[in-house]
Amino acid sequence: MRVLGIDPGTVMMGYGVVEGSSQVSFVDCGTLRCSPRKPVEERLCMLFEGICGVIATHSPDVVAIEEPFVGVNVQSAFMVGRAQAIAILAASRASLPITYYSPAEVKRQVSGYGRSGKDQIRTMVMLELKVKDETLGPDATDALAIALCHFHNSIANARMAGGRL
């Protein structure tokens, strides 16, 4: 199973690809970047094309997308929702199944605690995937965490159903 994890954003969108059957391994990760000075519609178009390119390059079996966190800044959540819609559209265009995870669910699955800090998530992602590159950006790291979350959930669900992946 190959999983594409996406951390949506309208200026920076992280992506991470992992694969495996019972053990997970790192494939690729990165950050699609847009100038915050460009109009949002131009950024969304660039992000859509970028995610479509990642899908074409890596041929994932499933896409896992983080749901926007609605905190104090509702406007920020709306912007992230727009980026999430772009990721959904790109996955749908490729006829890929999509799964959504809350930030707390990703943290709980990757570190065992739903309120883990970014540093703890980063450390756990690097340990599990045996990635030694200290230059992984926060958006790419978050996207890998989302992909790992889906991978672990899929393994657990398959075991509970008595089957294999």
Secondary structure as a PSIPRED ss2 file (coil, helix, strand):
# PSIPRED VFORMAT (PSIPRED V4.0)

   1 M C   1.000  0.000  0.000
   2 R E   0.000  0.000  1.000
   3 V E   0.000  0.000  1.000
   4 L E   0.000  0.000  1.000
   5 G E   0.000  0.000  1.000
   6 I E   0.000  0.000  1.000
   7 D E   0.000  0.000  1.000
   8 P C   1.000  0.000  0.000
   9 G C   1.000  0.000  0.000
  10 T C   1.000  0.000  0.000
  11 V C   1.000  0.000  0.000
  12 M E   0.000  0.000  1.000
  13 M E   0.000  0.000  1.000
  14 G E   0.000  0.000  1.000
  15 Y E   0.000  0.000  1.000
  16 G E   0.000  0.000  1.000
  17 V E   0.000  0.000  1.000
  18 V E   0.000  0.000  1.000
  19 E E   0.000  0.000  1.000
  20 G E   0.000  0.000  1.000
  21 S C   1.000  0.000  0.000
  22 S C   1.000  0.000  0.000
  23 Q C   1.000  0.000  0.000
  24 V E   0.000  0.000  1.000
  25 S E   0.000  0.000  1.000
  26 F E   0.000  0.000  1.000
  27 V E   0.000  0.000  1.000
  28 D E   0.000  0.000  1.000
  29 C E   0.000  0.000  1.000
  30 G E   0.000  0.000  1.000
  31 T E   0.000  0.000  1.000
  32 L E   0.000  0.000  1.000
  33 R E   0.000  0.000  1.000
  34 C C   1.000  0.000  0.000
  35 S C   1.000  0.000  0.000
  36 P C   1.000  0.000  0.000
  37 R C   1.000  0.000  0.000
  38 K C   1.000  0.000  0.000
  39 P C   1.000  0.000  0.000
  40 V H   0.000  1.000  0.000
  41 E H   0.000  1.000  0.000
  42 E H   0.000  1.000  0.000
  43 R H   0.000  1.000  0.000
  44 L H   0.000  1.000  0.000
  45 C H   0.000  1.000  0.000
  46 M H   0.000  1.000  0.000
  47 L H   0.000  1.000  0.000
  48 F H   0.000  1.000  0.000
  49 E H   0.000  1.000  0.000
  50 G H   0.000  1.000  0.000
  51 I H   0.000  1.000  0.000
  52 C H   0.000  1.000  0.000
  53 G H   0.000  1.000  0.000
  54 V H   0.000  1.000  0.000
  55 I H   0.000  1.000  0.000
  56 A H   0.000  1.000  0.000
  57 T H   0.000  1.000  0.000
  58 H H   0.000  1.000  0.000
  59 S C   1.000  0.000  0.000
  60 P C   1.000  0.000  0.000
  61 D C   1.000  0.000  0.000
  62 V E   0.000  0.000  1.000
  63 V E   0.000  0.000  1.000
  64 A E   0.000  0.000  1.000
  65 I E   0.000  0.000  1.000
  66 E E   0.000  0.000  1.000
  67 E C   1.000  0.000  0.000
  68 P C   1.000  0.000  0.000
  69 F C   1.000  0.000  0.000
  70 V C   1.000  0.000  0.000
  71 G C   1.000  0.000  0.000
  72 V C   1.000  0.000  0.000
  73 N C   1.000  0.000  0.000
  74 V H   0.000  1.000  0.000
  75 Q H   0.000  1.000  0.000
  76 S H   0.000  1.000  0.000
  77 A H   0.000  1.000  0.000
  78 F H   0.000  1.000  0.000
  79 M H   0.000  1.000  0.000
  80 V H   0.000  1.000  0.000
  81 G H   0.000  1.000  0.000
  82 R H   0.000  1.000  0.000
  83 A H   0.000  1.000  0.000
  84 Q H   0.000  1.000  0.000
  85 A H   0.000  1.000  0.000
  86 I H   0.000  1.000  0.000
  87 A H   0.000  1.000  0.000
  88 I H   0.000  1.000  0.000
  89 L H   0.000  1.000  0.000
  90 A H   0.000  1.000  0.000
  91 A H   0.000  1.000  0.000
  92 S H   0.000  1.000  0.000
  93 R H   0.000  1.000  0.000
  94 A C   1.000  0.000  0.000
  95 S C   1.000  0.000  0.000
  96 L C   1.000  0.000  0.000
  97 P C   1.000  0.000  0.000
  98 I E   0.000  0.000  1.000
  99 T E   0.000  0.000  1.000
 100 Y E   0.000  0.000  1.000
 101 Y E   0.000  0.000  1.000
 102 S C   1.000  0.000  0.000
 103 P H   0.000  1.000  0.000
 104 A H   0.000  1.000  0.000
 105 E H   0.000  1.000  0.000
 106 V H   0.000  1.000  0.000
 107 K H   0.000  1.000  0.000
 108 R H   0.000  1.000  0.000
 109 Q H   0.000  1.000  0.000
 110 V H   0.000  1.000  0.000
 111 S H   0.000  1.000  0.000
 112 G C   1.000  0.000  0.000
 113 Y C   1.000  0.000  0.000
 114 G C   1.000  0.000  0.000
 115 R C   1.000  0.000  0.000
 116 S C   1.000  0.000  0.000
 117 G C   1.000  0.000  0.000
 118 K H   0.000  1.000  0.000
 119 D H   0.000  1.000  0.000
 120 Q H   0.000  1.000  0.000
 121 I H   0.000  1.000  0.000
 122 R H   0.000  1.000  0.000
 123 T H   0.000  1.000  0.000
 124 M H   0.000  1.000  0.000
 125 V H   0.000  1.000  0.000
 126 M H   0.000  1.000  0.000
 127 L H   0.000  1.000  0.000
 128 E H   0.000  1.000  0.000
 129 L H   0.000  1.000  0.000
 130 K C   1.000  0.000  0.000
 131 V C   1.000  0.000  0.000
 132 K C   1.000  0.000  0.000
 133 D C   1.000  0.000  0.000
 134 E C   1.000  0.000  0.000
 135 T C   1.000  0.000  0.000
 136 L C   1.000  0.000  0.000
 137 G C   1.000  0.000  0.000
 138 P H   0.000  1.000  0.000
 139 D H   0.000  1.000  0.000
 140 A H   0.000  1.000  0.000
 141 T H   0.000  1.000  0.000
 142 D H   0.000  1.000  0.000
 143 A H   0.000  1.000  0.000
 144 L H   0.000  1.000  0.000
 145 A H   0.000  1.000  0.000
 146 I H   0.000  1.000  0.000
 147 A H   0.000  1.000  0.000
 148 L H   0.000  1.000  0.000
 149 C H   0.000  1.000  0.000
 150 H H   0.000  1.000  0.000
 151 F H   0.000  1.000  0.000
 152 H H   0.000  1.000  0.000
 153 N H   0.000  1.000  0.000
 154 S H   0.000  1.000  0.000
 155 I H   0.000  1.000  0.000
 156 A H   0.000  1.000  0.000
 157 N H   0.000  1.000  0.000
 158 A H   0.000  1.000  0.000
 159 R H   0.000  1.000  0.000
 160 M H   0.000  1.000  0.000
 161 A C   1.000  0.000  0.000
 162 G C   1.000  0.000  0.000
 163 G C   1.000  0.000  0.000
 164 R C   1.000  0.000  0.000
 165 L C   1.000  0.000  0.000
